[in-house]
Amino acid sequence: MDTRLALVAHDARKERMLLLARDYIGLLRECRLCSTRTTGTLLRKVLGLDVECMASGPLGGDVQLASRVISGGLDMLILLRDTQCAHPHDADINALLRICDVWNVPCATNEVTARILLFHAQVTHGMFPTPL
Ligand SMILES: O=C(CO)COP(=O)(O)O
């Protein structure tokens, strides 16, 4: 499977991201992974995953991921969002989520939806419905 998957977690969700990634480690090893810098570094160090790192979120990493969606280079986004505080780059986060909707890229912003998407990807080998 060659699914191109972006994994991003705000600080308050990084622990949950690691647990989620550990649960799906077999699937993730078969995907092409990219992340914002701090999330990606953690996934590399703690789980040994091969992750391409963009800039950190506050430094524009979400915008880099949005650009990748626009150029057709991303199949799925998991962005575990911290809803309890404002972020200096809220505009970038909203842009990334909007661009996923514009381009019909499956996108999860909470852990339960992320698990549903990963389960689906596992069962279908990364096949998502194509819009008509
Ligand atoms: O802020 C983020 C996404 O909006 C995450 O960035 P980091 O992975 O660099 O912490």
The ligand as a Gaussian input file, in Angstrom:
#p B3LYP/6-31G(d) Opt

LIG

0 1
 O        0.891000      22.918000      15.567000
 C        0.809000      21.901000      14.932000
 C       -0.203000      21.729000      13.902000
 O       -1.073000      22.810000      13.777000
 C        1.736000      20.777000      15.195000
 O        3.057000      21.183000      15.004000
 P        4.248000      20.347000      15.628000
 O        4.096000      18.951000      15.175000
 O        5.505000      20.981000      15.095000
 O        4.109000      20.490000      17.126000

